[in-house]
Amino acid sequence: MATIFLIFCLTTEVNAMFFTLAIITKVSQEFSLATAVCWALASNDLVANLSLARQGWPRMAFTATFSAPVFGI
């Protein structure tokens, strides 16, 4: 139960941070939050592609960069 509460508190603070950033940069709060969610969802692809490139598969990583969003549709 404490873990769920901690996750809730952390996500609330992250949302507040992005809402504050949206006010400072004068963009809508929805746009700011949608951008943060897109970054979060794309971070695992970034890690996987960097791992592929470091293992000697740069062409596969390059292809995965463009094919992953297509397969997500």
N, C-alpha and C positions, 0 to 999 in steps of 0.2 A: 504494500500500500504506500509506503514511503517513496518507493521508486517512481510510482505513477505521479505522486504529488511533485516530486523533483522535476520530472520531465515536463509536467504542466507548468511549473514555475519558470523553467528555462525557456520553453516556447513562448510563454507570455512576455518574457523580457526581450526575446529576439523580435517578436512582433512589435513591441513598443519601440525598439531601436529602429526598425525599418519605417515605422510610422513617423518617428521623429526625423529621420533622414529624408523622408518624403516631404515633410513640411519645410525643412531647411532648403531642399533643392527645388521646391515649388512644383512637384509633380503629384499626381493623385496617389492616395494611399494604396488603392487597389493595384495600380501599376507597380509601385514599389514592392508590394508583397508578392505579386505574380513574378516579378523578376527574381526575387530571393528564392521562391519555390523552384523556378526553372534552374537556377544555379545549383540548388541542392540536389535536384533530380539528375543533373548532368555531371555532378562531381564523381559519381561512381564510374561513368564512362571515361572521364578524364584519367582516373587512376588506372583503369584497365588498359587504355590506349598507351599511356606512358609505360606501363609494365610490358606490353607487347613490344614497343619500340626499343626498350632497353634489352630485351631478350633476343634482339636481332630480327624482328619482324616489322620493320617500319612500314612496309607497303600494306601489311594487314592492318596495322593501326590506323593508317591513313584511310583505308577503305572502311573500317569500322566507324570512323568519325562521321562519315556521310551515310552509311547504311543503317546505323542504329536508330536515328529518328524515323526513317522510312518503315522499319520493322515495328516501331512503337505505335504506328497509326492503326 
